[in-house]
Amino acid sequence: MEKDTLSIKDKINHHLWGKKDGRSIRMGIGCAYVGKGVGNTFTEAEEDLKLLMRTYEEGFRYYDTSNAYQGGRSESMLGEFIKRIPRESIFLATKSTYDWRKEIDPFPKFSENFFHSFEKMQTDYIDLFQIHDTEHFACCEKEVIPFLLEQQKKGRIGYIGTGMRSLNAHELAVRSGHVQSILSYQNYSLLTRAAAPLIRLCKERGCAFINASVLHFGMIKSEDPLNFRKEGAAKSIHESYMNRLRMETAKLQALCKEKEINILAPAFQYSLLNPNIDITLNGIKSMSNIESTIKAIEATVHPEVWAAIEELQSLNPYVDVQDDLMY
């Protein structure tokens, strides 16, 4: 495939969620939960495939996965999905972990993951390849970045990105000039605007900003936020920081209950209100997730609700701060 000549911002803009009424919404599909049934039962795998096809039928065109999701089964499921649609109709993004802390020489594993992604997704071209969950950018500059630049030059990938927790690592990546996108999760939502300076930097440098986990792995919609615990990703977050998020979530839920509005509506729409966020990802688990997302986007959030949310945010001294306690 020939090298993509569009900027990543323009390419993403061509793959927004196309509503049936003609509108385009800056939302895409996060596939962290896709593939959970692969290797277990045929029925569960078929359900995941139906789920992906439903998102496509609803007009979604941006799909983000990783070799780490469901032990690589997410990418395999995307491969089955891609066989059933025109490949060029979607923006396909994936990632590979670069575990520099646990492995003496992690690069061979990274490069192996890179080529396996093409095999599992049964494609010869990946729009965006991202360095996944590495806390620092400097460790990537010696081998990973030159490798990805070479693959980009060969036309295997369109763009290079980072998908990390650390905003500082993202900033260094953007300033290096070698990446075209950053994927930040749990850093811009109703609970926090810590990524706001990074979003502005991305706009200045022409780098795409991809926002993820605006529901904080489900905490915002949980029935008991004060006791919310999430296995996996949230385990890396310090308990003191999690307690702050739990308390703020409880306040937001009480406010939305008082205003008689489903908290999902402002939770999704808050990210969409920022014009400098190129796309927001929503992780899907079931058909009901798709339906609730569509309903939340369609819901009217009145100005007085936004004003009340803004007032509540103003009372949180940490809303604009990236706290070291999160690590």
C-alpha positions as CSV (number, residue, x, y, z in Angstrom):
1,M,0.0,0.0,0.0
2,E,1.2,3.5,-0.8
3,K,2.3,5.8,1.9
4,D,-0.6,7.9,3.2
5,T,-0.3,11.5,2.2
6,L,-3.0,12.9,4.5
7,S,-2.2,14.3,7.9
8,I,-3.4,12.1,10.7
9,K,-5.9,14.7,11.8
10,D,-7.4,14.7,8.3
11,K,-7.3,10.9,8.1
12,I,-9.1,10.5,11.4
13,N,-11.6,13.2,10.3
14,H,-12.5,11.0,7.4
15,H,-13.3,8.1,9.8
16,L,-15.6,9.7,12.4
17,W,-18.8,8.1,13.5
18,G,-21.2,8.8,10.7
19,K,-24.7,9.1,12.0
20,K,-27.6,8.1,9.8
21,D,-28.9,11.7,9.8
22,G,-25.7,12.9,8.2
23,R,-23.9,14.2,11.2
24,S,-20.3,13.2,12.1
25,I,-19.4,12.5,15.7
26,R,-15.8,12.4,16.9
27,M,-16.1,8.9,18.5
28,G,-14.5,5.6,17.8
29,I,-14.6,2.0,19.1
30,G,-12.1,0.8,21.8
31,C,-11.7,-3.0,21.5
32,A,-10.1,-3.9,24.9
33,Y,-13.0,-6.2,25.7
34,V,-13.4,-7.6,22.2
35,G,-12.1,-11.2,21.8
36,K,-12.9,-12.4,25.3
37,G,-14.8,-15.3,23.8
38,V,-12.3,-16.4,21.3
39,G,-10.8,-19.7,22.2
40,N,-13.6,-20.4,24.6
41,T,-16.8,-21.1,22.8
42,F,-17.8,-20.6,19.2
43,T,-21.0,-18.8,20.3
44,E,-19.1,-16.2,22.3
45,A,-16.7,-15.5,19.4
46,E,-19.7,-15.1,17.1
47,E,-21.2,-12.7,19.6
48,D,-18.1,-10.5,19.5
49,L,-18.2,-10.5,15.7
50,K,-21.8,-9.5,15.7
51,L,-20.9,-6.7,18.1
52,L,-18.3,-5.3,15.8
53,M,-20.6,-5.6,12.8
54,R,-23.3,-3.8,14.7
55,T,-20.9,-0.9,15.4
56,Y,-20.0,-0.8,11.7
57,E,-23.7,-0.8,10.7
58,E,-24.3,2.1,13.1
59,G,-21.6,4.1,11.3
60,F,-18.5,3.7,13.4
61,R,-15.3,3.7,11.4
62,Y,-12.4,4.0,13.9
63,Y,-11.3,0.9,15.7
64,D,-8.5,0.8,18.3
65,T,-7.0,-2.4,19.7
66,S,-3.7,-3.8,21.1
67,N,-1.7,-7.0,21.1
68,A,-2.2,-6.9,24.9
69,Y,-6.0,-6.9,24.8
70,Q,-7.5,-10.3,25.7
71,G,-4.1,-11.9,25.2
72,G,-4.0,-10.9,21.6
73,R,-7.5,-12.3,20.9
74,S,-8.9,-8.8,20.3
75,E,-6.6,-8.4,17.2
76,S,-7.6,-11.8,16.0
77,M,-11.3,-10.8,16.3
78,L,-10.6,-7.6,14.4
79,G,-9.1,-9.8,11.7
80,E,-12.3,-11.7,11.3
81,F,-14.2,-8.5,11.2
82,I,-12.0,-6.9,8.6
83,K,-12.6,-9.9,6.2
84,R,-16.3,-8.9,6.2
85,I,-16.0,-5.2,5.3
86,P,-14.0,-3.1,2.9
87,R,-10.6,-2.6,4.6
88,E,-10.2,0.9,3.4
89,S,-13.5,2.0,5.0
90,I,-12.1,1.9,8.5
91,F,-9.2,3.5,10.4
92,L,-7.3,0.6,12.1
93,A,-5.2,1.4,15.2
94,T,-3.3,-1.1,17.3
95,K,-0.5,-1.1,19.9
96,S,2.4,-3.1,21.3
97,T,3.6,-3.1,24.8
98,Y,7.3,-2.2,25.4
99,D,8.1,-3.7,28.8
100,W,11.5,-2.1,29.4
101,R,11.2,-2.6,33.2
102,K,10.7,-6.4,33.2
103,E,12.8,-7.4,30.3
104,I,16.6,-6.9,29.8
105,D,16.2,-6.5,26.1
106,P,12.5,-5.8,25.3
107,F,12.9,-4.7,21.7
108,P,12.8,-8.2,20.1
109,K,9.5,-8.8,21.7
110,F,8.2,-5.4,20.5
111,S,9.2,-6.1,16.9
112,E,7.7,-9.6,17.1
113,N,4.4,-8.2,18.3
114,F,4.5,-5.7,15.5
115,F,4.6,-8.4,12.8
116,H,2.2,-10.6,14.6
117,S,-0.4,-7.8,14.6
118,F,-0.5,-7.9,10.8
119,E,-0.9,-11.7,10.8
120,K,-3.7,-11.7,13.5
121,M,-5.6,-8.9,11.8
122,Q,-5.0,-10.3,8.3
123,T,-4.0,-7.0,6.8
124,D,-1.0,-5.6,5.0
125,Y,-1.5,-2.1,6.4
126,I,-2.2,-0.6,9.8
127,D,-3.2,3.1,9.9
128,L,-1.8,3.8,13.4
129,F,0.8,1.8,15.4
130,Q,1.2,2.9,19.0
131,I,3.7,2.2,21.7
132,H,1.6,0.9,24.6
133,D,1.8,1.4,28.3
134,T,5.5,2.6,28.6
135,E,5.9,5.1,31.4
136,H,8.8,6.9,29.8
137,F,9.6,8.0,26.3
138,A,13.4,8.1,26.4
139,C,13.5,4.3,26.6
140,C,11.8,4.1,23.2
141,E,14.2,6.4,21.3
142,K,17.1,4.1,20.7
143,E,15.4,1.2,19.0
144,V,11.6,1.4,18.9
145,I,11.2,4.8,17.3
146,P,13.8,4.1,14.5
147,F,12.1,0.7,13.9
148,L,8.7,2.3,13.5
149,L,10.0,5.1,11.3
150,E,11.5,2.5,9.0
151,Q,8.2,0.6,8.9
152,Q,6.4,3.8,8.2
153,K,8.8,4.5,5.3
154,K,8.1,1.1,3.9
155,G,4.4,1.8,3.9
156,R,3.4,-0.9,6.4
157,I,2.0,1.7,8.8
158,G,0.6,5.2,8.2
159,Y,1.3,6.9,11.5
160,I,3.2,6.4,14.8
161,G,1.7,7.1,18.2
162,T,2.0,6.6,21.9
163,G,-0.7,5.0,24.2
164,M,0.6,5.7,27.7
165,R,-0.6,6.8,31.1
166,S,2.0,9.4,31.7
167,L,1.3,12.9,30.4
168,N,4.9,13.8,30.7
169,A,5.9,10.8,28.5
170,H,3.3,11.9,25.9
171,E,4.7,15.5,25.9
172,L,8.2,14.3,25.3
173,A,6.9,12.1,22.5
174,V,5.1,15.0,20.8
175,R,8.1,17.3,21.2
176,S,10.4,14.7,19.7
177,G,8.6,15.2,16.3
178,H,8.6,11.4,15.7
179,V,5.0,10.7,16.6
180,Q,1.8,11.8,15.0
181,S,-0.7,10.9,17.7
182,I,-1.0,10.3,21.4
183,L,-3.7,8.3,23.1
184,S,-4.4,9.4,26.7
185,Y,-6.7,7.6,29.1
186,Q,-8.4,8.8,32.3
187,N,-6.8,12.2,31.9
188,Y,-9.6,14.3,30.4
189,S,-13.1,13.6,31.7
190,L,-15.8,15.0,34.1
191,L,-13.3,14.1,36.9
192,T,-10.1,15.6,35.5
193,R,-8.8,18.0,32.9
194,A,-5.1,17.1,33.6
195,A,-4.5,16.5,29.9
196,A,-5.7,20.0,28.8
197,P,-2.1,21.5,28.4
198,L,-1.1,18.4,26.4
199,I,-4.2,18.8,24.2
200,R,-3.1,22.4,23.4
201,L,0.4,21.2,22.6
202,C,-0.9,18.6,20.2
203,K,-2.9,21.2,18.4
204,E,0.1,23.5,18.1
205,R,2.3,20.6,16.7
206,G,-0.4,19.1,14.4
207,C,-0.5,15.9,16.5
208,A,-3.7,14.0,17.0
209,F,-5.1,13.7,20.5
210,I,-7.1,10.5,21.1
211,N,-9.1,10.5,24.4
212,A,-10.0,7.2,26.1
213,S,-11.6,5.9,29.3
214,V,-13.8,8.9,29.9
215,L,-15.9,6.6,32.2
216,H,-12.7,5.7,34.1
217,F,-13.1,1.9,33.4
218,G,-16.8,2.1,34.4
219,M,-16.4,3.9,37.7
220,I,-18.5,6.9,36.6
221,K,-21.5,4.7,35.9
222,S,-21.0,2.2,38.8
223,E,-23.7,1.6,41.3
224,D,-21.3,2.0,44.2
225,P,-18.5,4.4,43.2
226,L,-17.1,4.7,46.7
227,N,-16.2,1.0,46.7
228,F,-15.4,0.8,43.0
229,R,-12.4,-1.4,42.1
230,K,-11.2,-2.4,38.7
231,E,-8.8,-5.2,38.0
232,G,-6.0,-4.7,35.6
233,A,-5.3,-1.1,34.5
234,A,-6.6,0.6,37.6
235,K,-4.3,-1.5,39.8
236,S,-1.4,0.6,38.7
237,I,-3.1,3.7,40.2
238,H,-2.3,4.7,43.7
239,E,-5.1,4.1,46.2
240,S,-5.0,7.7,47.5
241,Y,-5.6,9.0,43.9
242,M,-8.4,6.4,43.4
243,N,-10.1,7.6,46.5
244,R,-10.2,11.1,45.2
245,L,-11.8,9.9,42.0
246,R,-14.3,7.8,43.9
247,M,-15.4,10.7,46.0
248,E,-15.8,13.1,43.0
249,T,-17.7,10.4,41.1
250,A,-20.2,10.1,44.0
251,K,-20.7,13.8,43.9
252,L,-21.3,13.8,40.2
253,Q,-23.7,10.9,40.4
254,A,-25.7,12.8,43.1
255,L,-25.8,15.9,40.9
256,C,-27.0,14.0,37.9
257,K,-29.7,12.2,39.9
258,E,-30.8,15.6,41.2
259,K,-31.0,17.0,37.7
260,E,-32.7,13.8,36.5
261,I,-30.2,13.0,33.7
262,N,-28.2,9.9,33.0
263,I,-24.6,10.6,33.9
264,L,-23.5,8.9,30.6
265,A,-24.8,11.9,28.6
266,P,-22.5,14.5,30.1
267,A,-19.7,12.0,30.5
268,F,-19.4,11.3,26.8
269,Q,-20.4,14.8,25.6
270,Y,-17.9,16.6,27.8
271,S,-15.0,15.1,25.7
272,L,-16.9,15.9,22.5
273,L,-17.3,19.6,23.5
274,N,-13.5,20.1,23.3
275,P,-12.8,20.8,19.6
276,N,-9.1,19.9,20.0
277,I,-9.8,16.3,20.9
278,D,-9.7,14.5,17.5
279,I,-11.5,11.4,18.6
280,T,-12.9,9.8,21.8
281,L,-12.9,6.1,22.2
282,N,-15.6,4.1,23.9
283,G,-14.9,0.5,24.9
284,I,-17.7,-1.9,24.1
285,K,-18.7,-5.1,25.8
286,S,-22.2,-5.8,24.6
287,M,-25.0,-4.6,22.4
288,S,-26.4,-2.7,25.4
289,N,-23.1,-0.7,25.5
290,I,-23.7,0.5,21.9
291,E,-27.3,1.4,22.6
292,S,-26.4,3.3,25.8
293,T,-23.7,5.2,24.0
294,I,-26.0,6.3,21.2
295,K,-28.7,7.3,23.7
296,A,-26.1,9.3,25.7
297,I,-24.9,11.2,22.7
298,E,-28.5,12.0,21.6
299,A,-29.6,13.2,25.1
300,T,-30.0,16.9,25.7
301,V,-27.8,18.3,28.5
302,H,-29.3,21.6,29.4
303,P,-27.1,24.6,30.2
304,E,-28.0,24.6,33.8
305,V,-26.7,21.1,34.1
306,W,-23.3,22.0,32.5
307,A,-23.2,25.0,34.9
308,A,-23.7,22.8,37.9
309,I,-21.0,20.4,36.7
310,E,-18.6,23.3,36.2
311,E,-19.3,24.6,39.7
312,L,-18.7,21.1,41.1
313,Q,-15.4,20.8,39.2
314,S,-14.3,24.2,40.5
315,L,-14.6,22.9,44.1
316,N,-12.1,20.1,43.2
317,P,-8.6,21.4,43.7
318,Y,-7.1,18.5,41.7
319,V,-9.2,18.7,38.6
320,D,-6.5,20.4,36.6
321,V,-3.5,18.6,38.2
322,Q,-1.7,15.4,37.2
323,D,-0.9,14.0,40.6
324,D,2.2,11.8,41.1
325,L,0.0,9.7,43.4
326,M,-1.6,8.1,40.4
327,Y,1.5,6.0,39.8
